[in-house]
């Protein structure tokens, strides 16, 4: 029968034993609760931030493709042959041409600078989910030479137009005349209104047919770029490398990470800062373990002296108090993991319950695009948080344990 080391048995016994000083027990309990609350908060906050990041990324990529391919002069002359070449490539599940230009939309005295995107409706559904975002009208209403336009909801509101209204598009590509350069002006009919849930698109994007865009912006038969959609958005690096050997004449390939790099870097920085700030809670609780263990060592000096006189080594004494501190820390870690996982996995139930209980709404739908609190639990974050908490707990036990190992038996037993 295998016997447990006496250091482990004594460490567990000291943890369970009732202390003569109730203040020590209180600090131990507060340390455990502090670690548990810190881990719970850290897991919950990171899960919510992961949920927001995924929600916003999905909304952005619902209106744009994963990759765009164009030439150096921002004009792609023969997009049809390029379309045929990329169709058979691994991980590419859709492709569509587009024209991206800047213009001004006017309705009476109302003027708004916007991004104009020329699309082919029958191809666009391969790379973006625009059709499902349209609240009024249909994407198929964009027909060649019909000069119809689909606006974002906020853009339509700011211009004061609705379905069937006429609107004027002013293109910067002007026509040279005897009086100078005259901007190109074309009347369009509002055929649809979409709401993507992103201010950038809802207030500053308009869709027209690609042939209408070619006419207004003088593209002839060219397009701006060929958009690509992948079966896995995180494989853009590999696909970009594979395309380099297939597309000889194309010199510029951009992916969604480059197009929205500042946005996603800001979110990552916020996550790191939140991790650092909330880790401080765990560090404070770990310092409480230091003070707890120092008082325990002082309280147990006579026991330490007796153990030393019957043959216990300084390393054994050190291990006893390390085990005792680790038990306090591990209990806090386990409680924190249970609390954090429970909150992160049930945030969609807990938040509505709190809202109904308090009679408030954290994210009113008329103010925020996201009316519910999203949460995405990433297990690597959980393991990382648990590991950092365990290491902080271990470091907190080293000083008190070393102090216990240095107790002089003769001095400790002199007045016993």
Protein Blocks (a to p, Z undefined) as FASTA:
>chain_A
ZZddfklmmmmmmmmpccfblklmmmmmmmmmmmmmmmmmmmmmmmmmmmmmmmmmmmmm
mmpcfbdcddfkopafblmlmmmmmmmpghiabdcddddddddddehjaccddddddddf
klmmmmmcklmmpmgdcfklpcghklpadddfklmmmnopaehiacddddfbdcddfkbc
cddddddddfbdcdehpaklmmmcccddfklmmmmnonojacfbdcdddfblklmmmmmm
mmmmmmmmbcbdcdfklmmmmmmmmmmmmmmmmmmmmmmmmmmmmmmmmmmmmmmmmmmm
mmmmmmmmnopafklmmmmmmmmmmmmmmmmmmmmmmmmmmmmmmmmmmmmmmmmmnopa
fbafklpmblbdcddddfklmmmmmmmmmmmmmmmmmmmmmmmmmpcfklmmmmZZ
